[in-house]
Amino acid sequence: MPPTKGEKKKGGEGINSKLALVMKSGKVQLGYKTTLKTLRNGKAKLIVMANNTPALRKSEIEYYALLSKTPVEHYKGDNIALGTACG
């Protein structure tokens, strides 16, 4: 049975609430340079990228994530929406 509109919206709110919880924990690195450093050190657990990330940066981060076996999540909103979700 396909999900209803309410279930789809609930899933979107789920990622935002999980992001807020992770931000509250303090174990977060924000930004391009710190993301690359964390990936190179092998300490990254998950990468979340906005949908309007420039193609060159996106491919570079995905390449480093592939080498370090870190999952990459593509956030459905742009960088403004992702920043708002982070708080």
C-alpha positions in Angstrom: 0.0 0.0 0.0 1.5 3.4 -1.0 2.2 5.9 1.8 -0.3 8.7 2.2 0.5 12.4 2.1 0.7 12.5 5.9 3.2 9.7 6.1 5.5 11.4 3.5 5.4 14.6 5.4 6.1 12.7 8.7 9.2 11.2 7.1 10.5 14.7 6.1 9.9 16.0 9.6 11.7 12.9 10.9 15.0 13.9 9.3 14.7 17.4 10.6 14.0 16.3 14.1 16.9 13.9 13.9 19.2 16.6 12.7 18.1 18.9 15.6 18.9 16.0 18.0 22.4 15.5 16.6 23.0 19.2 16.7 22.1 19.3 20.3 24.6 16.5 21.0 27.4 18.6 19.7 29.1 15.8 17.7 28.7 17.7 14.4 31.1 19.2 11.8 29.6 21.9 9.5 31.2 23.1 6.4 33.1 22.0 3.4 36.7 22.2 4.7 35.9 20.5 8.0 34.0 17.8 6.2 36.9 17.0 4.1 39.3 16.9 7.1 36.9 14.6 9.0 36.6 12.3 5.9 40.4 12.1 5.5 40.8 11.2 9.2 38.1 8.5 8.9 36.0 9.9 11.7 32.9 10.8 9.8 29.8 8.7 10.4 27.3 10.4 7.9 27.5 13.2 5.4 24.4 15.3 4.7 24.5 17.5 1.6 22.0 20.0 0.4 20.5 19.5 -3.1 22.1 22.8 -4.4 25.7 21.8 -3.6 28.0 22.7 -6.5 28.7 19.7 -8.7 32.5 19.7 -8.2 32.2 19.9 -4.4 29.5 17.2 -4.4 31.6 14.8 -6.5 34.7 15.5 -4.3 32.9 14.8 -1.1 31.2 11.7 -2.5 34.6 10.4 -3.7 36.2 10.9 -0.2 33.1 9.3 1.4 33.4 6.3 -1.0 37.1 5.8 0.1 36.3 6.1 3.8 33.1 4.0 3.4 30.9 6.8 4.9 27.2 7.1 3.8 26.1 10.3 2.1 22.6 11.6 2.5 21.2 14.0 0.0 18.9 16.5 1.8 15.8 17.3 -0.3 16.0 21.0 0.5 18.5 23.7 -0.4 21.3 25.0 1.8 19.0 27.5 3.5 16.5 24.7 4.5 19.3 22.5 5.7 20.8 25.3 7.8 17.3 25.9 9.3 16.9 22.2 10.1 20.2 22.2 11.9 19.1 25.2 14.0 
